[in-house]
Each structure stands twice: as structure tokens, then as C-alpha cells.
């Protein structure tokens, strides 16, 4: 079952065009939605989660019309927003039980089994009796995934889930998402390129409400092979290189600035070939490099 998004648009009352004719086909597995802050990612996620209306377009999950049959869509949807509130004095087990009842799991035995299984799956079973206010950021995010998985959804949406997590929790969260993505569609919205590299089979880059690129990360990277060149320069020289070359990115390296540029051939003998990566794909798309 695929998720098909056709020409989705949204303009806010203040005049901001958040989405511009967004079209994507998302198949089961992990899908990464990359874009800077303000790109329209959260607007797209909230629209897919039936939390706001689109101005135009169509969204179908299999044969479910997501935009017009919201009740049916919500029964097969799990959503972890960028920010979500928890009752700090309530235990993980009790709140998940309450949310399961709201999700429509009315039989006590079935609800108990579902809650136990999700707490175990998210590695929270041993702390199920502890108040949520004592949880670390990573534990709260794992609880968020547990509630998103109630009712065995076919589409799971997670919005900026690893922001603020330490490296160990980030890896744990990635492993959990990868496991979930083996059987359902999981959309991971993020501005962190590493999140997509680590876990996503397919991706799209969104900027200023438009889809700039989509496909498999490996194929996108392969498209830049042999076209990325780098050189370490003094900071005072940077402006000249940005004027004369298609600079993809810059970063500090040993107190100096390492410049990566996009070019079909070596710009000059002082540049060395660099292996392309997904950051090169991302920044090239955002900056409009290589497009007519």
C-alpha cells in the first residue's frame, strides 16, 4: 500500500505559501523528508496527519482518501509531532493504557497486552511504573513512538524526532524506526541529513514548500560522483571562492575553512577530488546548484 500525494498546496492567512504543488509517492519502508527549518515539512506532516486542511491537492493511502475521510485515515495513522505534551506525574503504563482506550482498544485484556508489547518494543518495560516526568529526552521520544504505534497503524509520521537526543539515544531511536519501517510506511521529517543516511531507503528534499529532489539516497549521491571537489583555504579567501565557484558547503577543518564545490571537472590543480555524500546532494539542491 502506497501513500500518494498529488499537487498538495497550502497558503496561510498571513500570506506564507507553505506548500507548492507537492507530489510524492511513498512506498512502505522508511522515507526521509529533508529540509531546513521553514521548508514546509511540519505543514506537510500536519496535513497528512489530518490536523489541518490543504488548499488544494489529493492524498490517498491505498484506497483511503486522507483529506476527505479523516476518521478512516486516523484509524490507520500513528503520529509523533515535533513537540508533544505528557502528564509528568502519570506513569508510562497508565498513560499508554489511557491512550489505547481513546484509540478504540476497549477490551481490558487486549489493551493490557497491546500496552505491554509496545513498552517492551520501545525498551520501556522496566520503567513502565515510573512517572513520565522522570524520563530522559530519549525515553520520552520512545514513549511517543509507543503511542504512535497503538492500533497497528499503516502510516507512521515522526516530525524532527532526534533533535536534542544524545548519540546513544539517537542510534537507539534509529534502530527502532528501522524495525517499524519493515512493515509500514514511516515518514521521518528532519533537517538532520545523518538521520536520512542512517535509516531511510527513499527520501525527498523540500525547500520553500517545493519538492526539489526525490528518490533513493544512494542514487542521488551517485549522481554527484566525480563532481565534488574540495580545498582548504584561509577565511579571508572564502568570499572569492563563493563568487567564482559553485560552493556546496564550507566547514572548519584544523582552524581553516574547507570548501566543497560542484563542478564537472577539477576547477584547478589546487583542488582535490572528494567523495560525494548526502550533504552534498542536500546543499546542492537547496542552493539550486546544477539546475538550469
FENGIPE-V160757 format. One record per backbone hydrogen bond with DSSP energy under -1.0 kcal/mol. NH is the residue of the N-H (numbers start at 1). CO is the residue of the C=O. Records with the same first field share a line. If there is no record, write none. Layout:
NH=CO, CO
//
This chain:
3=26
4=60
5=24
6=58
8=22
9=56
10=19
12=16
15=12
18=10, 16
19=10
20=209
22=8
24=5
26=3
29=184
31=186
32=202
33=188
34=204
35=190
39=36
44=40
45=41
46=42
47=43
48=44
49=45
50=47
51=46
55=9
56=9
58=6
60=4
61=64
62=2
64=61
66=59, 64
69=65
73=69
74=70
75=71
76=73
77=74
78=155
80=157
90=87
92=130
93=128
95=91
96=92
97=93
98=94
99=95
100=96
101=97
102=98
103=99
104=101
105=100
106=104
111=107
112=108
113=109
114=110
115=111
116=112
117=113
118=114
119=115
120=116
121=117
122=118
123=120
124=119
128=125
130=127
132=90
133=88
134=131
135=132
140=136
141=137
142=138
143=139
144=140
145=141
146=142
147=143
148=144
149=145
152=149
154=76
155=76
156=185
157=78
158=187
159=80
160=189
165=162
170=166
171=167
172=168
173=169
174=170
175=171
176=172
177=173
178=174
179=175
180=176
181=177
182=179
183=180
185=154
186=29
187=156
188=31
189=158
190=33
195=192
197=193
198=194
199=195
200=196
201=30
202=30
203=215
204=32
205=213
206=34
207=210
209=39
210=207
212=205
215=203
220=216
221=217
222=218
223=219
224=221
225=222
227=224
229=261
230=272
231=259
233=257
237=234
238=235
241=237
242=238
243=239
244=240
245=241
247=245
248=260
249=260
251=258
253=256
256=253
257=233
258=251
259=231
260=249
261=229
262=246
263=227
271=268
272=230
274=228
281=277
282=278
283=279
284=280
285=281
286=282
287=283
289=284
291=288
//
